[in-house]
Amino acid sequence: MLEFDGARAWLRAALAGAVEPLGAEVWVLDPALEQIVLVRHPWRGLVPPGGKDEPGECPRDGAARELAEEAGLRPRLLERPAAAAVRSFGPGLAVSLSLSYAAIGDPEQPLIAEDGQPAAWMRLDQGWDSCFPDDVLRIRRYVQLLRSGSFAW
């Protein structure tokens, strides 16, 4: 798992008990590892599908639920997070641990987005407008590790 923003200490706390708030997202990649599904959020810009886990919900299940709600996709998510980061999801919101899970999706499958938050496949070799500008570099790094065999599906 890739760690960003000193997330390891947050992750230790999450493994010991409930951490509030806790965010989870999914990096849905195409089989060629060239594209990713992104959602246009009203103030965050283009971001992977995700959100806050519900009380009593494990992060992986929360990520899968958010992906189904925001893009209409239900691929198999990897068991372990691809990455962990610490971030605030909006002005005035608390800083939280965010876990990113990975999955392979079919670019031919239609995306069914939430109202006002269109979802689309974006090429990884292009940048995108996001309130988390490091995300594209972090996701590209993860893809490089997948291609090198450092991470297994």
PyMOL commands that set and color helices and strands:
alter all, ss='L'
color gray80, all
select helices_A, chain A and resi 7-16+59-71+135-148
alter helices_A, ss='H'
color red, helices_A
select strands_A, chain A and resi 2-3+22-29+35-41+45-47+50-52+83-88+95-104+119-123
alter strands_A, ss='S'
color yellow, strands_A
deselect
rebuild
show_as cartoon
